[in-house]
Amino acid sequence: MGRNKKLRIRLDSLRRRITDHRIKIALEHQRATPDRSLIRHWEVEIKAWEQTVKNLERRLKKGKRHD
């Protein structure tokens, strides 16, 4: 499998995880007593994954040039 394909697969996976966590946060907010620490944990994970997505997209744009 080529480098770009691996990057695209990883990007898709991270984006799905971000979406899943945003859904979890929305559902948790709807509860009578939302667990704030759990929401904060998911938000931290989302922030880290968004940064990783940004870095992977930058690497993908580089094309065949290696680091």
N, C-alpha and C positions, 0 to 999 in steps of 0.2 A: 504494500500500500504506500502511495506517495506521501510526501510531507504535507502538501496542501490538503489532501483528503483527510489525513489524520487531524489536522488543525480544524477543518470544517466539522468533523464528527465531534471533536471535543467542544467546539463552540456550540453546536446544537444541544449537546448534553447539558452544558452549563446554563444555556438559555431556558431549557425545560425545567431545570432545578430552580432557577430564579422565579419562573412563573408559578411553580408548585408552592414555593415558600410564600409568595405574595398572596396566593389563594388561602394558605394556612393562616396568614396574618389577618386577612379579611374575615375569615370564619371565627378566629379567636376574638376579634373585636366585637363580633355579634353576640358573644356569650354574655351572660349576666355579670359574671366577674372574670374578665379577661386576665390571663396570666401575663403580666407585664414583662417579667424576666424572660419568658419564652419568646414573646414578641421581639424583645430587644436582641435575643440570641439570633433569631431568624434574620433580623435587619442587618446585623453584623455580618452574617454569612452572605447575604445578598450583596452587601457593599464589597466584600472581598471578591466574590465571583464576578461582579461587574468590572472590577479592576482587571481581573484575569482575562475577561472577554475583550476588554480594550487592548490589552497587550497582545493577545492572540490575533486580533484583527489587524494590528499593526504589523505583526510578523507575517501574516498572510498576504498583506499588500506588498511586502518586500519582493515577492516573487521567488525567483531561483537563487537570489543572493543569500548566502548563508552568513550567520552571525560570526 
